[in-house]
Amino acid sequence: RALLRALHFVKEDARIPEIAQAMKKGDLPAFLAGIRASGESSFKYLQNVFSSVCPKEQGETLALYVAEKALNSYPVPGACRVHGGGFAGTMQAFVPTATTWECKMTSSTENSVATRISGTSKPQRTLI
């Protein structure tokens, strides 16, 4: 596992300046491609999408799957990735603004619920 994690960090160090340059130039497709590549590497090689203490818990993995499917369904796809590690982290999502609406999040230790409270865009489908 240590070798895979080291390979991720070496590649990630090379990727960060490319992502930063794309952001500075306003090149959204290149920026999002870098975010996707970073997230995929993190998932595969850094292996921080689940807690090593409780590997049967796969909530973050499922959330990434659902978010990726939703974000790839838009004409201009967004991107998502795990952020943080060692404790399964959180998900970072870049959602096209034309598809967003204001939501109120409620959360408990068992689940999270997003409720639409305003906005003109409507979700295109229910994912789960």
PAZAPA-4460 file (N, C-alpha, C; in steps of 0.05 Angstrom, whole numbers, plus 32768, in hexadecimal, padded with zeros to 4 digits):
% residues 128
    n_x    n_y    n_z   ca_x   ca_y   ca_z    c_x    c_y    c_z   seq   type   mol
   8010   7FE8   8000   8000   8000   8000   8011   8019   8000     1      R     A
   8027   8019   800E   8039   8030   800F   8043   8039   7FF4     2      A     A
   804A   8026   7FE3   8054   802C   7FC8   803E   8039   7FB8     3      L     A
   8025   802F   7FB9   800F   803B   7FAA   800A   8057   7FB3     4      L     A
   800B   805C   7FCD   8007   8077   7FD7   801D   808A   7FCE     5      R     A
   8036   8080   7FCE   804C   8091   7FC5   8049   8098   7FA8     6      A     A
   8041   8084   7F98   803D   808A   7F7B   8028   809F   7F77     7      L     A
   8012   809E   7F87   7FFD   80B2   7F85   8009   80CE   7F8B     8      H     A
   8018   80D1   7FA0   8023   80EB   7FA8   8036   80F6   7F93     9      F     A
   8047   80E5   7F87   8059   80EE   7F72   8049   80F9   7F5A    10      V     A
   8036   80EA   7F51   8026   80F2   7F3A   8015   810B   7F41    11      K     A
   800B   810C   7F59   7FFA   8122   7F62   800B   813C   7F63    12      E     A
   8024   813A   7F6C   8035   8152   7F6D   8039   815D   7F50    13      D     A
   803A   814B   7F3D   803E   8154   7F21   8023   815F   7F16    14      A     A
   800D   8155   7F1F   7FF3   815D   7F15   7FEA   8178   7F1F    15      R     A
   7FF1   817F   7F37   7FE7   8198   7F44   7FED   81B1   7F34    16      I     A
   8006   81B5   7F2A   800C   81CD   7F1B   7FFB   81CE   7F01    17      P     A
   7FF5   81B7   7EF5   7FE4   81B6   7EDD   7FC8   81BF   7EE3    18      E     A
   7FBD   81B6   7EFA   7FA2   81BE   7F02   7FA2   81DC   7F09    19      I     A
   7FB6   81E5   7F16   7FB8   8202   7F1D   7FB9   8213   7F04    20      A     A
   7FC9   820A   7EF1   7FCC   8219   7ED8   7FB1   821A   7EC9    21      Q     A
   7FA3   8204   7EC8   7F89   8203   7EBB   7F76   8216   7EC9    22      A     A
   7F77   8218   7EE3   7F65   822A   7EF2   7F6C   8247   7EEC    23      M     A
   7F86   824D   7EEB   7F8F   8269   7EE5   7F86   8271   7EC9    24      K     A
   7F87   825F   7EB6   7F80   8265   7E9A   7F62   8264   7E96    25      K     A
   7F53   825B   7EA9   7F36   8258   7EA6   7F2E   8241   7E94    26      G     A
   7F40   822D   7E92   7F3B   8216   7E82   7F2C   8201   7E92    27      D     A
   7F11   8204   7E93   7F01   81F3   7EA4   7F03   81D5   7E9D    28      L     A
   7F02   81CE   7E83   7F04   81B1   7E7D   7F1E   81A5   7E87    29      P     A
   7F35   81B3   7E84   7F4F   81A9   7E8D   7F4F   81A8   7EAC    30      A     A
   7F44   81BC   7EB9   7F43   81BC   7ED6   7F33   81A4   7EE0    31      F     A
   7F1B   81A0   7ED5   7F0B   818A   7EDE   7F17   816F   7ED8    32      L     A
   7F25   816D   7EC1   7F33   8154   7EBA   7F49   814E   7ECF    33      A     A
   7F57   8163   7ED7   7F6B   8160   7EEC   7F5F   8157   7F07    34      G     A
   7F48   8162   7F0E   7F3B   815B   7F26   7F32   813E   7F25    35      I     A
   7F27   8136   7F0E   7F1E   811A   7F0B   7F36   8107   7F0D    36      R     A
   7F4C   810D   7F00   7F65   80FD   7F01   7F70   80FB   7F1D    37      A     A
   7F6F   8111   7F2B   7F79   8112   7F46   7F67   8100   7F58    38      S     A
   7F4D   8102   7F55   7F3B   80F2   7F65   7F3D   80D4   7F5F    39      G     A
   7F41   80CE   7F45   7F44   80B1   7F3E   7F5D   80A6   7F4A    40      E     A
   7F73   80B5   7F48   7F8C   80AD   7F54   7F8A   80A9   7F72    41      S     A
   7F7C   80BC   7F7F   7F78   80BB   7F9C   7F69   80A2   7FA3    42      S     A
   7F54   809C   7F94   7F43   8084   7F99   7F53   806B   7F96    43      F     A
   7F62   8069   7F7F   7F70   8050   7F79   7F89   804C   7F89    44      K     A
   7F99   8061   7F8C   7FB4   805D   7F96   7FB8   8067   7FB3    45      Y     A
   7FAB   807D   7FB9   7FAD   8088   7FD4   7F9B   8077   7FE7    46      L     A
   7F86   806C   7FDB   7F74   805B   7FE9   7F68   8067   8003    47      Q     A
   7F5D   807F   7FFF   7F53   808E   8016   7F34   8092   8015    48      N     A
   7F26   8080   8007   7F0A   8082   8003   7EFA   8073   8018    49      V     A
   7F08   8064   8028   7EFB   8055   803E   7F0E   8055   8056    50      F     A
   7F02   8052   806D   7F11   8052   8085   7F1F   8036   8089    51      S     A
   7F38   8036   808E   7F46   801D   8092   7F3C   800F   80AC    52      S     A
   7F30   801F   80BE   7F26   8014   80D7   7F0B   8005   80D2    53      V     A
   7EFC   800E   80BE   7EE2   8003   80B8   7EDE   8000   8099    54      C     A
   7EED   7FEE   808D   7EED   7FEC   806F   7ED2   7FE3   8063    55      P     A
   7EC0   7FD8   8074   7EA6   7FD0   8069   7E94   7FE8   8063    56      K     A
   7E9A   7FFF   806F   7E8B   8017   806A   7E94   8023   804F    57      E     A
   7E82   8025   803C   7E89   802E   8021   7E78   8046   8019    58      Q     A
   7E70   8056   802C   7E5F   806D   8026   7E6C   8081   8013    59      G     A
   7E85   8087   8017   7E93   809A   8006   7E96   808F   7FE9    60      E     A
   7E9B   8075   7FE7   7E9E   8069   7FCD   7E84   806A   7FBE    61      T     A
   7E6E   8064   7FCB   7E53   8066   7FBF   7E4D   8083   7FB7    62      L     A
   7E52   8096   7FC9   7E4D   80B2   7FC3   7E5D   80BB   7FAA    63      A     A
   7E76   80B3   7FA8   7E86   80BA   7F90   7E7A   80AE   7F77    64      L     A
   7E71   8095   7F79   7E64   8088   7F61   7E4C   8098   7F58    65      Y     A
   7E3A   809E   7F6B   7E21   80AB   7F64   7E27   80C7   7F59    66      V     A
   7E39   80D6   7F66   7E40   80F1   7F5D   7E4C   80F0   7F42    67      A     A
   7E5E   80DE   7F3D   7E6B   80DC   7F23   7E57   80D6   7F0D    68      E     A
   7E44   80C4   7F12   7E2F   80BE   7EFE   7E1E   80D7   7EF9    69      K     A
   7E17   80E5   7F0D   7E06   80FD   7F0A   7E16   8113   7EFB    70      A     A
   7E2E   8118   7F04   7E3E   812E   7EF8   7E46   8128   7EDB    71      L     A
   7E49   810F   7ED4   7E4F   8108   7EB8   7E37   8108   7EA6    72      N     A
   7E1F   810B   7EB1   7E07   810C   7EA0   7E00   8127   7E95    73      S     A
   7E0F   813C   7E9D   7E09   8157   7E94   7E19   815D   7E7A    74      Y     A
   7E0F   816F   7E6A   7E1D   8176   7E51   7E3A   817F   7E56    75      P     A
   7E3D   818F   7E6B   7E58   8196   7E74   7E5C   8188   7E8F    76      V     A
   7E6A   8171   7E8F   7E6C   8162   7EA8   7E7C   8170   7EBE    77      P     A
   7E75   816A   7ED6   7E84   8175   7EED   7E99   8161   7EF5    78      G     A
   7EA2   8162   7F0E   7EB6   814F   7F18   7EB2   814B   7F35    79      A     A
   7EBB   8134   7F3F   7EBA   812F   7F5C   7ED2   811F   7F64    80      C     A
   7EDA   8120   7F7D   7EF0   8111   7F87   7EEF   8110   7FA5    81      R     A
   7EFC   80FC   7FB1   7EFE   80FB   7FCE   7F12   8111   7FD6    82      V     A
   7F0E   811C   7FEE   7F20   8131   7FF8   7F25   812B   8015    83      H     A
   7F3D   8128   801C   7F44   8121   8038   7F49   8103   8039    84      G     A
   7F56   80FA   804C   7F5B   80DD   804D   7F60   80D2   8069    85      G     A
   7F62   80B8   8069   7F67   80AB   8082   7F4E   80A6   8093    86      G     A
   7F39   80B4   808C   7F20   80B1   809B   7F09   80B1   8087    87      F     A
   7F0E   80AC   806E   7EFB   80AB   8058   7EF5   80C7   804D    88      A     A
   7EFE   80DC   8059   7EFC   80F7   804E   7EE0   8101   8048    89      G     A
   7EDF   8113   8036   7EC6   811E   802C   7EC7   811F   800E    90      T     A
   7EB1   8125   8001   7EB1   8127   7FE4   7EB1   8144   7FDC    91      M     A
   7EC2   814A   7FC8   7EC3   8164   7FBC   7EB7   8162   7FA1    92      Q     A
   7EA3   8172   7F9B   7E95   8170   7F81   7E94   818B   7F74    93      A     A
   7E9A   818B   7F5A   7E98   81A3   7F49   7E80   819F   7F37    94      F     A
   7E6A   81AD   7F3D   7E51   81AA   7F30   7E4B   81C1   7F1D    95      V     A
   7E44   81BB   7F03   7E3E   81D1   7EF1   7E28   81E3   7EFD    96      P     A
   7E2C   81FE   7EFD   7E1A   8210   7F0A   7DFE   820F   7EFE    97      T     A
   7DFC   8209   7EE5   7DE1   8208   7ED8   7DD0   81F1   7EE3    98      A     A
   7DDC   81DF   7EF1   7DCD   81C8   7EFC   7DC9   81C9   7F1A    99      T     A
   7DD0   81DE   7F26   7DCF   81DF   7F44   7DB5   81EE   7F4D   100      T     A
   7DAE   81E8   7F65   7D99   81F6   7F72   7DA0   81F7   7F8F   101      W     A
   7D95   820B   7F9E   7D9D   820E   7FBA   7D90   81F8   7FCA   102      E     A
   7DA0   81EB   7FDB   7D97   81D5   7FEB   7D9E   81DA   8008   103      C     A
   7D8E   81CF   8019   7D93   81D0   8036   7D9B   81B3   803D   104      K     A
   7DB2   81B0   8049   7DBB   8195   8051   7DB4   8190   806E   105      M     A
   7DAA   8178   8073   7DA6   816F   808E   7DB6   8155   8090   106      T     A
   7DC2   8150   80A7   7DD3   8139   80A9   7DD0   812C   80C4   107      S     A
   7DD4   8112   80C4   7DD6   8103   80DD   7DED   80EF   80DA   108      S     A
   7DF2   80E0   80EE   7E07   80CC   80EB   7DFF   80B6   80D7   109      T     A
   7DE6   80B3   80D1   7DDC   809D   80C0   7DD8   80A6   80A3   110      E     A
   7DD0   80BF   809E   7DCB   80C8   8083   7DCC   80E6   8080   111      N     A
   7DCD   80EF   8068   7DCB   810B   8061   7DB5   810F   804D   112      S     A
   7DA7   8125   8050   7D90   812A   803E   7D93   8147   8033   113      V     A
   7D91   814A   8019   7D91   8164   800C   7D74   816B   8005   114      A     A
   7D6B   8182   800D   7D50   818B   8007   7D51   81A5   7FF6   115      T     A
   7D43   81A5   7FE0   7D43   81BD   7FCF   7D33   81D3   7FDD   116      R     A
   7D3F   81EA   7FE0   7D31   8200   7FEC   7D2C   8218   7FD9   117      I     A
   7D3C   821A   7FC4   7D37   8230   7FB0   7D47   822A   7F97   118      S     A
   7D42   823A   7F83   7D50   8237   7F6A   7D3D   822F   7F53   119      G     A
   7D46   8234   7F3B   7D34   822E   7F24   7D3C   8214   7F17   120      T     A
   7D54   820B   7F1A   7D5C   81F1   7F0E   7D50   81DA   7F1E   121      S     A
   7D48   81C5   7F11   7D3E   81AE   7F1E   7D50   8196   7F19   122      K     A
   7D52   8184   7F2C   7D62   816C   7F26   7D56   815D   7F0F   123      P     A
   7D68   8152   7EFE   7D5F   8144   7EE6   7D54   8128   7EED   124      Q     A
   7D5E   811C   7F02   7D55   8101   7F09   7D5C   80FB   7F26   125      R     A
   7D4F   80E7   7F31   7D56   80DE   7F4B   7D6A   80C7   7F47   126      T     A
   7D80   80C8   7F55   7D96   80B5   7F51   7D93   809C   7F63   127      L     A
   7D89   80A0   7F7B   7D86   8088   7F8D   7D69   8089   7F97   128      I     A
***
